[in-house]
């Protein structure tokens, strides 16, 4: 019986939570800076990223991944180059955007 209550509680919590997709954008200057970064600078940037992830705690559902060479898809499924740069994403789960 305890197992059933635990499952019901987890299901209710999941219903109360909302998912948020965070998209990351960068321009050419940021991309050039990253490409020229030393290993120490890259480690410092990665540490900031990991600190943010730790701060999110259980709300961070998916750390995400970098994205490259995105395209636009029209309603017929035809791809064309995209001028908008979404360079990565993460997925957060929280009861509200303020809680994310």
Secondary structure, 3 states (H helix, E strand, C coil): CHHHHHHHHHHHHHHHCEEEEEEEECCHHHHHHHHCCCHHHHHHHHHHHHHHHHHHHHHEEEEEEECCCCEEECCCCCEEECCCCEEEEEEEEECCCCCC
